[in-house]
Amino acid sequence: MNLEKIVVGIVSLLLLMIGVDKFLGFLEPPCTVMEDIPVGIWKAIGVVQVIAAFLIWQPKFRRSIAGIFLALMIFFIVKHLMSDTTDIGGAVFMGVLCALLLWSPSFLRGKTK
């Protein structure tokens, strides 16, 4: 198994977990920027995250999904910084993983030159 599949698996699991959390609210503590985002948009993001958790396994969608969620994570990182909150770690971690998938360096693909 190459490193890319491991990163895809982690991103997929995180997308599924945070997407479902937008409906069930099981992660503690809850995201602090949730209160600043309208409920309808928050739920729509959750639906997109759940769908993306499955589609990211398809190579033809992988880079698009990674790019979209990298942009979303950058937005949420900035939002956390502007709100002066401390629960920024998840967005940073997810942003780094999505950037790796978007960039897809050779060490991720398991190819040597």
ABEGO torsion letter per residue (X at the ends): XBAAAAAAAAAAAAAAAAAAAAAAGABOBBBAAAAABBAAAAAAAAAAAAAAAAAAABAAAAAAAAAAAAAAAAAAAAAAAAAGBAAAAAAAAAAAAAAAAAAGBAAAAGBBX
